[in-house]
Amino acid sequence: RDIAVELVGARPGEKLHEELWSKSETVIPSSHEAILLVTRPPIDPAWLEEELDALHGLVEEGETLELVGRLNAIVGAPRRALVSGDGAGAVEAASAPSRSSAAP
């Protein structure tokens, strides 16, 4: 049984291009020709510990809106550790693309 299909083009707001990785990520081929491996620098552990302590304080104080805003900033742009070839790393803030452009 045939079904009629009508091609109407792109709808308003429909994506025409999808970004699969950011500039801060490294893309390398895998053992399968149609699959790529995407890696990113690790998150700076000292920075993460400081941020988690700050979040804990906001929870204890009941600052819900500030907590949500801070958490959104952490997830949207984590600080990455830059690792040199010898394994010793300097730390630098590396912005990741924001998941949402809306302010909390």
VEXKOLDREN-542037 format. One record per atom (N, C-alpha, C, O): residue number from 1; residue in three letters; chain; atom name; x, y, z. Coordinates in steps of 0.2 Angstrom, whole numbers, plus 2048, in hexadecimal, padded with zeros to 3 digits. Each point is the difference from the previous one (the first is absolute). Layout:
<atoms>
[NUM,ALA,A,CA,[X,Y,Z]]
...
</atoms>
This chain:
<atoms>
[1,ARG,A,N,[804,7FA,800]]
[1,ARG,A,CA,[7FC,806,800]]
[1,ARG,A,C,[804,806,800]]
[1,ARG,A,O,[805,801,804]]
[2,ASP,A,N,[7FB,804,7F7]]
[2,ASP,A,CA,[803,806,800]]
[2,ASP,A,C,[7FE,805,804]]
[2,ASP,A,O,[7FA,801,801]]
[3,ILE,A,N,[80A,803,802]]
[3,ILE,A,CA,[7FE,806,804]]
[3,ILE,A,C,[803,806,7FC]]
[3,ILE,A,O,[806,801,7FE]]
[4,ALA,A,N,[7F6,804,801]]
[4,ALA,A,CA,[802,807,7FD]]
[4,ALA,A,C,[804,803,804]]
[4,ALA,A,O,[7FF,802,806]]
[5,VAL,A,N,[807,801,7F8]]
[5,VAL,A,CA,[805,803,803]]
[5,VAL,A,C,[801,807,7FD]]
[5,VAL,A,O,[801,801,7FA]]
[6,GLU,A,N,[7FE,804,80A]]
[6,GLU,A,CA,[801,807,7FD]]
[6,GLU,A,C,[806,803,803]]
[6,GLU,A,O,[800,801,806]]
[7,LEU,A,N,[805,801,7F6]]
[7,LEU,A,CA,[806,804,802]]
[7,LEU,A,C,[7FE,807,801]]
[7,LEU,A,O,[7FF,804,7FB]]
[8,VAL,A,N,[802,7FF,80B]]
[8,VAL,A,CA,[7FE,807,801]]
[8,VAL,A,C,[806,804,802]]
[8,VAL,A,O,[7FF,807,800]]
[9,GLY,A,N,[807,7F7,800]]
[9,GLY,A,CA,[806,804,802]]
[9,GLY,A,C,[801,800,807]]
[9,GLY,A,O,[7FC,7FD,804]]
[10,ALA,A,N,[809,808,7FE]]
[10,ALA,A,CA,[801,801,807]]
[10,ALA,A,C,[7FB,804,804]]
[10,ALA,A,O,[7FD,804,7FD]]
[11,ARG,A,N,[801,7FA,809]]
[11,ARG,A,CA,[7FB,803,804]]
[11,ARG,A,C,[804,806,803]]
[11,ARG,A,O,[806,800,801]]
[12,PRO,A,N,[7F6,805,802]]
[12,PRO,A,CA,[803,806,803]]
[12,PRO,A,C,[804,7FD,807]]
[12,PRO,A,O,[7FD,7FC,803]]
[13,GLY,A,N,[809,806,7FD]]
[13,GLY,A,CA,[804,7FE,806]]
[13,GLY,A,C,[804,7F9,7FF]]
[13,GLY,A,O,[803,7FE,805]]
[14,GLU,A,N,[7FB,7FF,7F6]]
[14,GLU,A,CA,[803,7F9,7FF]]
[14,GLU,A,C,[808,801,7FE]]
[14,GLU,A,O,[802,805,7FD]]
[15,LYS,A,N,[802,7F7,807]]
[15,LYS,A,CA,[807,800,7FF]]
[15,LYS,A,C,[802,7FE,7F9]]
[15,LYS,A,O,[7FE,7FB,7FD]]
[16,LEU,A,N,[807,808,800]]
[16,LEU,A,CA,[802,7FE,7F9]]
[16,LEU,A,C,[807,7FD,801]]
[16,LEU,A,O,[803,7FD,7FB]]
[17,HIS,A,N,[800,805,80B]]
[17,HIS,A,CA,[807,7FD,801]]
[17,HIS,A,C,[801,7FF,807]]
[17,HIS,A,O,[7FD,803,805]]
[18,GLU,A,N,[806,7F7,7FD]]
[18,GLU,A,CA,[800,7FE,807]]
[18,GLU,A,C,[808,7FF,802]]
[18,GLU,A,O,[804,7FD,7FC]]
[19,GLU,A,N,[7FE,807,809]]
[19,GLU,A,CA,[807,800,802]]
[19,GLU,A,C,[801,7FA,805]]
[19,GLU,A,O,[7FC,7FF,805]]
[20,LEU,A,N,[808,7FC,7F9]]
[20,LEU,A,CA,[801,7FA,804]]
[20,LEU,A,C,[806,800,805]]
[20,LEU,A,O,[800,7FC,804]]
[21,TRP,A,N,[804,809,7FB]]
[21,TRP,A,CA,[806,801,805]]
[21,TRP,A,C,[802,807,800]]
[21,TRP,A,O,[7FE,804,7FB]]
[22,SER,A,N,[805,7FF,80A]]
[22,SER,A,CA,[802,807,800]]
[22,SER,A,C,[807,800,7FE]]
[22,SER,A,O,[804,7FB,7FF]]
[23,LYS,A,N,[7FF,80B,801]]
[23,LYS,A,CA,[807,802,7FE]]
[23,LYS,A,C,[805,7FD,805]]
[23,LYS,A,O,[805,7FF,7FF]]
[24,SER,A,N,[7F8,801,807]]
[24,SER,A,CA,[805,7FE,806]]
[24,SER,A,C,[801,7F8,800]]
[24,SER,A,O,[804,7FD,804]]
[25,GLU,A,N,[7F8,7FF,7F8]]
[25,GLU,A,CA,[800,7F9,800]]
[25,GLU,A,C,[805,7FE,7FA]]
[25,GLU,A,O,[800,803,7FB]]
[26,THR,A,N,[802,7F7,806]]
[26,THR,A,CA,[805,7FD,7FC]]
[26,THR,A,C,[7FC,7FA,7FC]]
[26,THR,A,O,[7FD,7FC,804]]
[27,VAL,A,N,[803,804,7F6]]
[27,VAL,A,CA,[7FD,7FA,7FC]]
[27,VAL,A,C,[805,7FC,7FC]]
[27,VAL,A,O,[804,803,7FD]]
[28,ILE,A,N,[7FB,7F7,804]]
[28,ILE,A,CA,[805,7FB,7FD]]
[28,ILE,A,C,[7FC,7FA,7FD]]
[28,ILE,A,O,[7FB,7FE,803]]
[29,PRO,A,N,[808,7FF,7F8]]
[29,PRO,A,CA,[7FC,7FA,7FD]]
[29,PRO,A,C,[800,7FA,805]]
[29,PRO,A,O,[805,7FF,804]]
[30,SER,A,N,[7F6,7FD,7FB]]
[30,SER,A,CA,[800,7FA,804]]
[30,SER,A,C,[802,7FA,7FC]]
[30,SER,A,O,[802,801,7FA]]
[31,SER,A,N,[7FD,7F9,808]]
[31,SER,A,CA,[802,7FA,7FC]]
[31,SER,A,C,[7FA,7FF,7FB]]
[31,SER,A,O,[801,7FC,7FB]]
[32,HIS,A,N,[7FA,807,806]]
[32,HIS,A,CA,[7FA,800,7FB]]
[32,HIS,A,C,[800,806,7FC]]
[32,HIS,A,O,[800,806,802]]
[33,GLU,A,N,[800,7FA,7F7]]
[33,GLU,A,CA,[800,805,7FC]]
[33,GLU,A,C,[7FB,805,801]]
[33,GLU,A,O,[801,806,7FE]]
[34,ALA,A,N,[7F9,7F8,804]]
[34,ALA,A,CA,[7FA,805,801]]
[34,ALA,A,C,[800,803,807]]
[34,ALA,A,O,[7FB,803,801]]
[35,ILE,A,N,[809,7FB,803]]
[35,ILE,A,CA,[800,802,807]]
[35,ILE,A,C,[806,804,802]]
[35,ILE,A,O,[806,7FE,7FF]]
[36,LEU,A,N,[7F9,808,804]]
[36,LEU,A,CA,[805,804,803]]
[36,LEU,A,C,[800,800,807]]
[36,LEU,A,O,[7FB,800,803]]
[37,LEU,A,N,[80B,801,800]]
[37,LEU,A,CA,[801,801,807]]
[37,LEU,A,C,[801,807,802]]
[37,LEU,A,O,[804,803,7FD]]
[38,VAL,A,N,[7F8,800,808]]
[38,VAL,A,CA,[801,807,802]]
[38,VAL,A,C,[802,800,807]]
[38,VAL,A,O,[7FC,7FD,805]]
[39,THR,A,N,[809,806,7FD]]
[39,THR,A,CA,[802,801,806]]
[39,THR,A,C,[801,807,802]]
[39,THR,A,O,[801,805,7FC]]
[40,ARG,A,N,[7FF,7FD,80B]]
[40,ARG,A,CA,[801,807,802]]
[40,ARG,A,C,[805,800,806]]
[40,ARG,A,O,[800,7FA,803]]
[41,PRO,A,N,[803,80B,7FE]]
[41,PRO,A,CA,[804,800,806]]
[41,PRO,A,C,[7FC,7FF,806]]
[41,PRO,A,O,[7FB,802,801]]
[42,PRO,A,N,[809,7FB,804]]
[42,PRO,A,CA,[7FC,7FF,807]]
[42,PRO,A,C,[7FF,806,803]]
[42,PRO,A,O,[803,805,7FF]]
[43,ILE,A,N,[7F8,7FB,806]]
[43,ILE,A,CA,[7FE,806,804]]
[43,ILE,A,C,[805,800,805]]
[43,ILE,A,O,[802,7FB,803]]
[44,ASP,A,N,[800,80C,7FF]]
[44,ASP,A,CA,[805,801,805]]
[44,ASP,A,C,[7FD,7FE,807]]
[44,ASP,A,O,[7FB,803,802]]
[45,PRO,A,N,[808,7F8,801]]
[45,PRO,A,CA,[7FD,7FE,807]]
[45,PRO,A,C,[800,805,805]]
[45,PRO,A,O,[7FB,800,804]]
[46,ALA,A,N,[80A,804,7FD]]
[46,ALA,A,CA,[7FF,806,805]]
[46,ALA,A,C,[7FB,804,7FF]]
[46,ALA,A,O,[7FC,802,804]]
[47,TRP,A,N,[803,800,7F5]]
[47,TRP,A,CA,[7FA,805,7FF]]
[47,TRP,A,C,[7F9,7FD,801]]
[47,TRP,A,O,[7FC,803,803]]
[48,LEU,A,N,[804,7F6,7FC]]
[48,LEU,A,CA,[7FA,7FD,801]]
[48,LEU,A,C,[7FE,7FF,807]]
[48,LEU,A,O,[7FA,801,802]]
[49,GLU,A,N,[80B,7FE,802]]
[49,GLU,A,CA,[7FF,7FF,808]]
[49,GLU,A,C,[7FE,807,802]]
[49,GLU,A,O,[7FB,800,805]]
[50,GLU,A,N,[808,806,7F9]]
[50,GLU,A,CA,[7FE,806,802]]
[50,GLU,A,C,[7F8,802,7FE]]
[50,GLU,A,O,[7FC,802,804]]
[51,GLU,A,N,[803,7FC,7F6]]
[51,GLU,A,CA,[7F9,801,7FE]]
[51,GLU,A,C,[7FB,7FC,804]]
[51,GLU,A,O,[7FA,802,802]]
[52,LEU,A,N,[807,7F7,7FF]]
[52,LEU,A,CA,[7FC,7FC,804]]
[52,LEU,A,C,[7FF,803,807]]
[52,LEU,A,O,[7FB,7FF,803]]
[53,ASP,A,N,[80B,803,800]]
[53,ASP,A,CA,[7FF,803,807]]
[53,ASP,A,C,[7FB,806,800]]
[53,ASP,A,O,[7FC,801,804]]
[54,ALA,A,N,[805,804,7F6]]
[54,ALA,A,CA,[7FC,805,800]]
[54,ALA,A,C,[7F8,7FE,7FF]]
[54,ALA,A,O,[7FC,803,803]]
[55,LEU,A,N,[803,7F8,7F9]]
[55,LEU,A,CA,[7F9,7FD,7FF]]
[55,LEU,A,C,[7FD,7FE,807]]
[55,LEU,A,O,[7FB,801,801]]
[56,HIS,A,N,[80A,7FB,802]]
[56,HIS,A,CA,[7FD,7FE,807]]
[56,HIS,A,C,[7FE,805,804]]
[56,HIS,A,O,[7FB,800,804]]
[57,GLY,A,N,[809,806,7FC]]
[57,GLY,A,CA,[7FE,806,805]]
[57,GLY,A,C,[7FA,803,7FE]]
[57,GLY,A,O,[7FC,802,804]]
[58,LEU,A,N,[803,7FE,7F5]]
[58,LEU,A,CA,[7F9,803,7FE]]
[58,LEU,A,C,[7FA,7FB,802]]
[58,LEU,A,O,[7FB,803,801]]
[59,VAL,A,N,[806,7F7,7FF]]
[59,VAL,A,CA,[7FB,7FB,802]]
[59,VAL,A,C,[7FF,801,807]]
[59,VAL,A,O,[7FA,801,802]]
[60,GLU,A,N,[80B,800,802]]
[60,GLU,A,CA,[7FF,801,807]]
[60,GLU,A,C,[7FC,806,802]]
[60,GLU,A,O,[7FD,801,805]]
[61,GLU,A,N,[805,804,7F7]]
[61,GLU,A,CA,[7FD,807,801]]
[61,GLU,A,C,[7F9,800,7FD]]
[61,GLU,A,O,[7FC,805,801]]
[62,GLY,A,N,[802,7F6,7FB]]
[62,GLY,A,CA,[7F9,800,7FD]]
[62,GLY,A,C,[7FF,805,7FA]]
[62,GLY,A,O,[7FB,802,7FE]]
[63,GLU,A,N,[80B,800,7FF]]
[63,GLU,A,CA,[800,805,7FA]]
[63,GLU,A,C,[7FF,7FC,7FA]]
[63,GLU,A,O,[805,7FF,7FC]]
[64,THR,A,N,[7F5,7FF,803]]
[64,THR,A,CA,[7FE,7FC,7FA]]
[64,THR,A,C,[802,803,7F9]]
[64,THR,A,O,[803,7FD,7FC]]
[65,LEU,A,N,[7FB,809,803]]
[65,LEU,A,CA,[801,804,7FA]]
[65,LEU,A,C,[807,801,7FE]]
[65,LEU,A,O,[802,7FE,7FB]]
[66,GLU,A,N,[802,804,80A]]
[66,GLU,A,CA,[807,800,7FF]]
[66,GLU,A,C,[803,7FA,7FF]]
[66,GLU,A,O,[805,7FF,7FC]]
[67,LEU,A,N,[7F9,7FB,807]]
[67,LEU,A,CA,[803,7FA,800]]
[67,LEU,A,C,[7FF,7FD,7F8]]
[67,LEU,A,O,[804,7FE,7FD]]
[68,VAL,A,N,[7F6,803,801]]
[68,VAL,A,CA,[7FE,7FE,7F9]]
[68,VAL,A,C,[804,804,7FB]]
[68,VAL,A,O,[803,7FD,7FB]]
[69,GLY,A,N,[7FE,80A,806]]
[69,GLY,A,CA,[804,804,7FC]]
[69,GLY,A,C,[808,7FE,800]]
[69,GLY,A,O,[803,7FF,7FA]]
[70,ARG,A,N,[7FF,7FF,80C]]
[70,ARG,A,CA,[807,7FE,800]]
[70,ARG,A,C,[801,7F9,7FD]]
[70,ARG,A,O,[805,7FF,7FD]]
[71,LEU,A,N,[7F7,7FD,804]]
[71,LEU,A,CA,[800,7F9,7FD]]
[71,LEU,A,C,[800,800,7F9]]
[71,LEU,A,O,[804,7FD,7FC]]
[72,ASN,A,N,[7F8,808,801]]
[72,ASN,A,CA,[7FF,801,7F9]]
[72,ASN,A,C,[807,802,7FD]]
[72,ASN,A,O,[802,7FE,7FB]]
[73,ALA,A,N,[801,807,808]]
[73,ALA,A,CA,[806,802,7FE]]
[73,ALA,A,C,[806,7FB,800]]
[73,ALA,A,O,[804,800,7FC]]
[74,ILE,A,N,[7FC,7FC,80A]]
[74,ILE,A,CA,[805,7FB,800]]
[74,ILE,A,C,[7FF,7FB,7FB]]
[74,ILE,A,O,[805,7FE,7FC]]
[75,VAL,A,N,[7F5,7FF,802]]
[75,VAL,A,CA,[7FF,7FB,7FB]]
[75,VAL,A,C,[801,803,7F9]]
[75,VAL,A,O,[803,7FD,7FC]]
[76,GLY,A,N,[7FB,80A,803]]
[76,GLY,A,CA,[801,803,7FA]]
[76,GLY,A,C,[807,801,7FE]]
[76,GLY,A,O,[802,800,7FA]]
[77,ALA,A,N,[802,802,80A]]
[77,ALA,A,CA,[807,801,7FF]]
[77,ALA,A,C,[805,7FE,805]]
[77,ALA,A,O,[803,804,804]]
[78,PRO,A,N,[7FE,7F5,7FC]]
[78,PRO,A,CA,[805,7FE,806]]
[78,PRO,A,C,[807,802,7FE]]
[78,PRO,A,O,[802,801,7FA]]
[79,ARG,A,N,[802,800,80B]]
[79,ARG,A,CA,[807,801,800]]
[79,ARG,A,C,[804,7FA,7FE]]
[79,ARG,A,O,[7FF,7FB,804]]
[80,ARG,A,N,[804,805,7F7]]
[80,ARG,A,CA,[804,7F9,7FE]]
[80,ARG,A,C,[807,801,802]]
[80,ARG,A,O,[803,805,800]]
[81,ALA,A,N,[800,7F5,801]]
[81,ALA,A,CA,[807,800,802]]
[81,ALA,A,C,[804,7FF,7F9]]
[81,ALA,A,O,[7FE,7FB,7FC]]
[82,LEU,A,N,[807,809,803]]
[82,LEU,A,CA,[804,7FF,7FA]]
[82,LEU,A,C,[806,7FC,802]]
[82,LEU,A,O,[804,801,804]]
[83,VAL,A,N,[7FD,7F9,7F9]]
[83,VAL,A,CA,[805,7FB,801]]
[83,VAL,A,C,[805,800,7FB]]
[83,VAL,A,O,[7FF,800,7FA]]
[84,SER,A,N,[807,801,808]]
[84,SER,A,CA,[806,800,7FB]]
[84,SER,A,C,[802,7F9,7FF]]
[84,SER,A,O,[7FE,7FB,803]]
[85,GLY,A,N,[807,804,7F8]]
[85,GLY,A,CA,[802,7FA,7FE]]
[85,GLY,A,C,[803,7FB,806]]
[85,GLY,A,O,[800,7FA,7FF]]
[86,ASP,A,N,[803,80A,806]]
[86,ASP,A,CA,[803,7FC,805]]
[86,ASP,A,C,[7FB,7FE,806]]
[86,ASP,A,O,[802,7FD,805]]
[87,GLY,A,N,[7F8,805,7FA]]
[87,GLY,A,CA,[7FB,7FE,805]]
[87,GLY,A,C,[7FF,806,805]]
[87,GLY,A,O,[7FB,800,804]]
[88,ALA,A,N,[809,804,7FC]]
[88,ALA,A,CA,[800,806,805]]
[88,ALA,A,C,[7FB,805,7FD]]
[88,ALA,A,O,[801,801,7FA]]
[89,GLY,A,N,[7FA,802,809]]
[89,GLY,A,CA,[7FB,804,7FD]]
[89,GLY,A,C,[800,807,803]]
[89,GLY,A,O,[800,801,806]]
[90,ALA,A,N,[7FF,804,7F6]]
[90,ALA,A,CA,[7FE,806,802]]
[90,ALA,A,C,[7F9,801,7FF]]
[90,ALA,A,O,[7FD,7FC,7FC]]
[91,VAL,A,N,[800,808,808]]
[91,VAL,A,CA,[7F9,801,800]]
[91,VAL,A,C,[7FE,806,7FD]]
[91,VAL,A,O,[802,806,802]]
[92,GLU,A,N,[7F9,7FA,7FA]]
[92,GLU,A,CA,[7FD,806,7FC]]
[92,GLU,A,C,[7F9,7FF,7FF]]
[92,GLU,A,O,[7FD,7FB,7FF]]
[93,ALA,A,N,[7FF,80B,802]]
[93,ALA,A,CA,[7F9,7FF,7FF]]
[93,ALA,A,C,[7FF,7FF,7F8]]
[93,ALA,A,O,[802,804,7FC]]
[94,ALA,A,N,[7FA,7F7,802]]
[94,ALA,A,CA,[7FF,7FF,7F9]]
[94,ALA,A,C,[7F8,800,800]]
[94,ALA,A,O,[7FD,7FB,803]]
[95,SER,A,N,[800,809,7F9]]
[95,SER,A,CA,[7F9,801,800]]
[95,SER,A,C,[7FE,7FA,7FB]]
[95,SER,A,O,[802,7FF,7FB]]
[96,ALA,A,N,[7F9,7FE,808]]
[96,ALA,A,CA,[7FC,7FB,7FB]]
[96,ALA,A,C,[7FA,804,7FE]]
[96,ALA,A,O,[7FD,804,803]]
[97,PRO,A,N,[800,7F9,7F7]]
[97,PRO,A,CA,[7FA,804,7FE]]
[97,PRO,A,C,[7FA,7FF,805]]
[97,PRO,A,O,[7FF,7FB,803]]
[98,SER,A,N,[7FE,80B,7FE]]
[98,SER,A,CA,[7FA,800,805]]
[98,SER,A,C,[7FB,7FB,7FE]]
[98,SER,A,O,[7FE,800,7FA]]
[99,ARG,A,N,[7FE,7FD,80A]]
[99,ARG,A,CA,[7FB,7FB,7FF]]
[99,ARG,A,C,[7F9,805,7FF]]
[99,ARG,A,O,[7FC,7FD,7FC]]
[100,SER,A,N,[804,809,806]]
[100,SER,A,CA,[7FB,804,800]]
[100,SER,A,C,[802,807,800]]
[100,SER,A,O,[804,802,804]]
[101,SER,A,N,[7F9,802,7F8]]
[101,SER,A,CA,[802,807,800]]
[101,SER,A,C,[7FC,804,804]]
[101,SER,A,O,[801,806,801]]
[102,ALA,A,N,[7FA,7F7,802]]
[102,ALA,A,CA,[7FB,803,805]]
[102,ALA,A,C,[803,801,806]]
[102,ALA,A,O,[804,7FB,803]]
[103,ALA,A,N,[7FC,80B,800]]
[103,ALA,A,CA,[802,801,807]]
[103,ALA,A,C,[7FC,7FD,805]]
[103,ALA,A,O,[7FA,7FF,7FF]]
[104,PRO,A,N,[809,7FE,807]]
[104,PRO,A,CA,[7FB,7FD,805]]
[104,PRO,A,C,[7FC,805,803]]
[104,PRO,A,O,[7FC,7FE,805]]
</atoms>
